[in-house]
Amino acid sequence: MNVEKRKNILGWIAVGISLLIALLWTIWGMLENFHEGWYASSIWQNLFLMLIQYIPFSLAFILMPLIAMRWRRMGLIIYIGLGIFCAFFFAGASFFVTYLMLAIPLTGLGLLFFFGNAQPRRLAVFLLTVLPISLMIIIAIPNIIRIQARLNDGDFSTRLVDCQGQPLYWAGRGPGFPEQGVTWADAQDACTHLSADGTELFEDEQNLWRLPDIEEAVRCQTRDGENAGGTWDAENETANYLNTPDKESPIWDSYSEIIYYWTGEWVPDRENYAYIIDYKGGIFKKNMLYSPAYQTFRCVKVGERK
């Protein structure tokens, strides 16, 4: 095998690995972007958040190969530098994650580009740019259409929701429906001390509100202004819907980063874990001490049947 052919093989191995990584990060980033992101009313704000938070790794594995193919030494320096950065930044992680998954593969990829020479280069550039960007567009279009069609009536006061025959009041914006992440215990405590109108917390327990149980949360979810027909299979721990819920009124605020609510039920076989529900109606187990910005609660109380 002559030298040029060997360089071509090495170069295309590097291109193939980079393309695979870029595509995988594109799929993950875009799906996450439209699951927990893309909540602002401004499209420019949404695009900015997508670029800096959800697809930077995808873009990195598009740009770095292009640089490495055009300027080999610079590319090698970038890959090795990124490998060293990962070794220090993820120093607390396991050897497998820090070195075998990050530092060593990045350095090896840089060496493949340095000693390789993928030809024809235009084809390599085309694949590295057009395929990931096309995939972004393919994922984005249906999700943007879905999000633009969300029902948001702007009413975040206390809402009475018909949960398949059982009316439930959902607390309005305030101490019973905050916009920041809280732990499960703080959520429980807030509901216990919440005033009858849901506007303030009293020092003494009121016991008028509570966190919804799983079945209530599932049965209350809506889509396009109609009940989503949710049922909870406790034995299999699965929520099933006639129509997949979305981040819509009256349960959710589509212009908020909040995508999870605590339920009032804890996980029996896992210490310090409770169940949460997301706006798509999924039920998950989360550590009770977990309080990211996108996870909060909304207190409920039983309403009168008509």
Phi, psi and omega in degrees: 000125182285169186297316183297321179293321178296318178297321180296318178297312179300318181297317181286332172298316179297316179297316181298316179296315180297318180295318179298315179297315180299318180293318179295316178293327178295314179298310181298311184298316182290321178295317177294322180302318182269358174266305183254346178255200178052050181246352181286156177283340180265128179294329179291323177294320178295317179296320179297315179296320179298317183291322185268340186244328190249333181236017179297324179292322177298314179296323180298319181277002167265314185285317183300316176298323179297319177294315183295327178285329181273318181231093190298313182295316178299318179298317179298318179298318181296313182294315179295317179299319178293324176297317178295318178301315180297323180298323180277317185293322181256031183300331181280348180278178181289162177300323181299313182289310187293314187256310185287334181260338187236288190299309183292313178300321179296316178296316179297322178295320177297321179291323178298317178292324182293316182268346181265173180201084183293124179230139000285137185295325181299323178294318179298316179296318179300313182295318183290336182257310188290318183296310179296319181294320177297320179295321176302314182294318181299319179285323186290316189304305181295328180289321177295318177300316179297315183293320179296336182270000181298145177274120176222101184274358177074006181261105182248026173278182177300129184241138174264117184245132177277106184264066180059053177098341179250105179287135177230135171277131174252126186302146178280171181306130182149211183295338178263001181203068185282167181256010179238159180289141178221160176284166180297318181297318179294324178295314178301315183296319180297316180297322181295326185259007184284138179292166184300324181272359176076017186258345182208162178255133177261156179293322179272151178294135178258326178055039177260331182241165178201172172282145179291147172282172186300313184298320178296314181300318181292316184288344182268346185296147184230166174208127179057038177079003180239152176299137185280357178070039183282142173227149183249119176265095185295324182296318180261001181051053183227134174262131180240143184226146172286329179218120185302124180296167176217177184279078189226165173294151006265358185277322188240159173252110185292344178258024177243152177281353179292124179231357179227143171239143171290145166257173182273004184254136177262162182277118186295328184259010179224117183293137178064029176238141177227168182267143173236162175235140176257173186292345174271004177089003180286144179251130183225162178258130181225147175299134183298337180273354182287128182214059177291164184297335184265014181228121180219215182209167173214116183291152178226161169209154185288134176263175180276137175290141179280000000 
